[in-house]
Amino acid sequence: MVGSRVAGHTPAVPWWPPLRPQGDVAPRLRLLVFPHSGSGPSTLYPVVEALPAHVEVLGLSLPGRERRFGEPPGCRLDQVLDSVSDEVLGRDPLPTVVFGHSLGALLAIRAALLLGGQCRAAVVSGQVPGGTARRAHATATQEDAVRLLREGGGTPQWVLQDPEMLAHVTRVLRADIALSREAAAGFGDVRLDVPLHVLGGTADPLVPHEPLDGWAAHTSGPCRVRRFTGDHFFLLAQENKGEVGDILRRALTAEF
């Protein structure tokens, strides 16, 4: 057994629920969505909702958010990878693309290695490559976490004004930052062999866009960097989400 879960056991609340209804269409392709720190996968639904019906979309649901809101936040990298082994590799094999934003980008690359030949491509967003210093990792206190939420954007104003909800969200964020540190450790040696699509915002206050070209060192396949006008959540902006969806479609169909 790796981590704290029993291999082959599906928990009452899954780590990988569908992010949208599959309907009666048999899936031919699979997209794994890894959300950013402090959030659940439904945050990225606007980017994936227009994908073809034959794409099965699963979103990583970590403890302490969305349908797992009542669970204490925090988990380890091996638990995330266990969930991929149990709940994704346990399904019928399909050509798969991993897509992660911020923390999710680090987890997506780790999962791509685990998926092996099932992984067709990787799409990473809002994250610096390799051993580049990450601003979020300097967050040590509750006050630091609140500052990160405010400066990064993307957090509804009502959450920032509700002391109880803000305390919960910052607990989740700090747990995710610890997971991010673990996922980033030794990342400079990580190398894929599939196409890598890299997305970033030119006005991102948390992740500088200049180092993004360094992602090319993390795959022996082709690497394409696309910089968008916008902040850390550029991919959710109305003017950008359509193009982000197009990049996901190309990755799923092995176009580059």
C-alpha positions in Angstrom: 0.0 0.0 0.0 1.2 3.5 -0.9 0.0 6.5 1.1 -3.0 6.0 3.4 -5.5 4.4 1.1 -6.0 0.8 0.3 -5.0 0.0 -3.3 -8.0 -0.9 -5.5 -10.5 0.6 -3.0 -12.8 3.3 -4.3 -13.8 5.8 -1.6 -17.4 6.8 -0.9 -16.5 10.2 -2.4 -14.3 9.7 -5.4 -11.2 11.7 -6.1 -12.0 11.7 -9.9 -15.7 12.5 -10.5 -16.9 13.4 -14.0 -16.7 17.1 -14.5 -19.7 17.0 -16.9 -22.4 14.5 -17.8 -21.3 11.9 -20.3 -24.8 11.1 -21.5 -25.2 8.2 -23.9 -22.1 8.9 -25.9 -19.4 6.3 -25.5 -16.1 8.1 -24.6 -13.2 7.8 -27.1 -10.8 10.2 -25.4 -10.2 11.3 -21.8 -9.2 14.6 -20.2 -7.9 14.8 -16.7 -8.4 18.2 -15.1 -6.1 19.2 -12.2 -7.3 22.5 -10.5 -5.3 25.2 -8.9 -4.6 25.6 -5.2 -7.5 26.3 -2.9 -10.1 25.2 -5.6 -12.0 22.3 -6.9 -12.2 21.1 -10.5 -15.6 22.8 -11.3 -13.7 26.1 -11.4 -12.2 25.0 -14.7 -15.5 23.8 -16.1 -16.0 26.9 -18.4 -12.8 25.9 -20.3 -13.9 22.3 -20.9 -17.7 22.5 -21.3 -17.5 22.9 -25.1 -15.3 19.9 -25.7 -16.9 17.2 -28.0 -19.3 14.8 -26.3 -17.0 11.8 -26.9 -14.4 13.3 -24.5 -14.7 12.0 -21.0 -13.7 14.8 -18.6 -12.7 13.9 -15.1 -11.7 16.4 -12.4 -9.4 15.9 -9.4 -11.4 16.5 -6.3 -9.0 17.0 -3.3 -10.2 17.0 0.4 -11.8 20.1 1.7 -13.6 21.4 -1.3 -16.8 20.9 -3.4 -18.3 17.5 -2.8 -15.4 16.8 -0.3 -16.0 20.0 1.6 -16.5 18.3 4.9 -13.2 16.5 4.9 -10.1 18.0 6.5 -8.0 19.6 3.8 -4.6 18.2 3.0 -3.1 15.2 1.3 0.2 13.9 0.0 1.5 13.5 -3.5 1.5 9.7 -3.3 -2.3 9.8 -2.4 -3.0 11.9 -5.5 -1.0 9.4 -7.6 -2.8 6.5 -5.9 -6.1 8.0 -6.9 -4.9 8.1 -10.6 -3.9 4.4 -10.4 -7.1 3.3 -8.7 -9.8 5.5 -10.3 -8.3 6.4 -13.7 -6.1 3.5 -14.7 -8.9 1.3 -13.3 -11.2 2.5 -16.1 -11.2 1.3 -19.7 -8.0 2.6 -21.3 -8.4 5.7 -23.5 -6.0 8.1 -25.1 -5.6 10.7 -22.3 -4.6 14.3 -22.0 -3.6 15.8 -18.6 -4.5 19.5 -18.0 -3.4 21.4 -14.9 -3.4 25.0 -13.8 -1.0 26.3 -11.2 -0.6 23.6 -8.5 -2.5 21.4 -11.0 0.2 21.7 -13.6 2.8 20.1 -11.3 0.3 17.3 -10.4 -0.6 16.8 -14.1 3.0 16.2 -15.1 3.5 13.7 -12.3 0.3 11.9 -13.4 1.4 11.9 -17.0 4.5 9.9 -16.0 2.2 7.4 -14.2 -0.2 7.1 -17.2 2.7 6.0 -19.5 1.5 5.1 -22.9 -2.1 6.2 -22.3 -1.0 9.8 -22.1 -1.2 11.6 -25.4 -0.2 15.1 -24.4 0.0 17.5 -21.4 -1.3 21.0 -21.1 0.1 23.1 -18.3 -1.1 26.6 -17.3 0.0 29.3 -14.8 3.1 27.5 -13.5 6.8 28.0 -13.8 9.0 25.1 -15.0 11.6 23.0 -13.2 13.4 24.4 -10.2 12.2 28.0 -10.7 11.3 29.6 -7.4 7.5 29.7 -6.8 6.1 32.7 -5.0 3.3 30.7 -3.4 5.9 28.5 -1.6 7.0 31.4 0.5 3.5 31.5 2.1 4.0 30.5 5.7 1.2 32.2 7.7 -2.6 32.7 7.6 -1.9 36.3 6.7 0.3 35.3 3.8 -2.4 33.0 2.5 -5.0 35.7 2.6 -2.6 38.1 0.8 -2.0 35.5 -1.9 -5.8 35.1 -2.4 -6.3 38.8 -2.7 -3.4 39.5 -5.0 -3.9 36.4 -7.2 -7.5 37.2 -8.0 -10.1 34.6 -8.8 -11.6 34.4 -5.2 -15.2 35.7 -5.0 -15.5 38.9 -3.0 -18.1 37.3 -0.7 -15.5 34.7 0.4 -13.0 37.4 1.2 -15.6 39.2 3.4 -16.9 36.1 5.2 -14.5 35.3 8.1 -15.6 31.7 8.5 -15.4 30.8 4.8 -12.2 32.8 4.4 -10.6 30.8 7.2 -11.7 27.5 5.5 -10.4 28.6 2.1 -7.0 29.6 3.5 -6.7 26.3 5.3 -7.3 24.5 2.0 -4.9 26.9 0.3 -2.1 26.3 2.8 -2.6 22.5 2.5 -2.4 22.8 -1.3 0.8 24.8 -1.1 2.4 22.1 1.0 1.3 19.6 -1.7 2.8 21.9 -4.3 6.1 22.0 -2.5 6.2 18.2 -2.5 5.2 18.0 -6.2 7.9 20.5 -7.1 10.7 18.7 -5.3 13.1 17.3 -7.8 11.0 18.6 -10.6 14.0 19.7 -12.6 14.7 16.0 -13.5 11.1 15.3 -14.7 10.9 14.6 -18.4 8.0 13.5 -20.5 8.0 12.1 -24.1 4.7 13.6 -25.3 3.7 17.0 -26.7 3.6 19.7 -24.1 1.4 22.8 -24.4 2.3 25.7 -22.0 -0.1 28.6 -21.2 0.6 31.7 -19.2 -0.7 35.2 -18.5 1.4 38.2 -19.3 0.1 40.1 -16.3 0.1 37.2 -13.8 1.1 38.7 -10.4 2.0 35.2 -9.0 3.7 33.4 -11.9 6.1 35.3 -14.3 5.6 34.5 -17.9 9.3 34.9 -18.9 10.5 31.5 -17.7 7.7 29.6 -19.5 9.9 28.6 -22.4 11.9 26.5 -19.9 9.2 24.0 -20.0 10.7 22.6 -23.2 13.3 20.9 -21.0 10.6 18.7 -19.5 9.7 16.7 -22.6 11.5 15.0 -25.4 8.4 15.8 -27.6 7.5 19.2 -29.0 6.7 22.1 -26.7 4.6 25.1 -27.6 4.2 28.2 -25.3 1.2 30.5 -25.7 1.1 33.7 -23.7 -2.3 35.3 -23.1 -3.2 38.8 -22.1 -4.4 38.5 -18.5 -3.6 37.6 -14.9 -3.3 34.3 -13.1 -6.8 33.3 -14.2 -6.4 34.4 -17.8 -7.7 31.1 -19.0 -11.2 31.8 -17.5 -11.5 35.3 -19.1 -14.2 35.4 -21.7 -11.8 36.5 -24.4 -9.4 33.6 -23.7 -11.4 30.5 -22.7 -12.4 29.7 -26.3 -8.8 29.6 -27.4 -7.8 27.6 -24.3 -10.5 25.1 -25.2 -9.1 24.9 -28.8 -5.7 24.1 -27.4 -7.2 21.2 -25.4 -9.0 19.9 -28.5 -5.8 19.9 -30.5 -4.0 18.1 -27.7 -6.8 15.5 -27.5 -6.6 14.9 -31.3 -2.8 14.8 -31.4 -2.6 18.0 -33.4 0.2 20.4 -32.6 
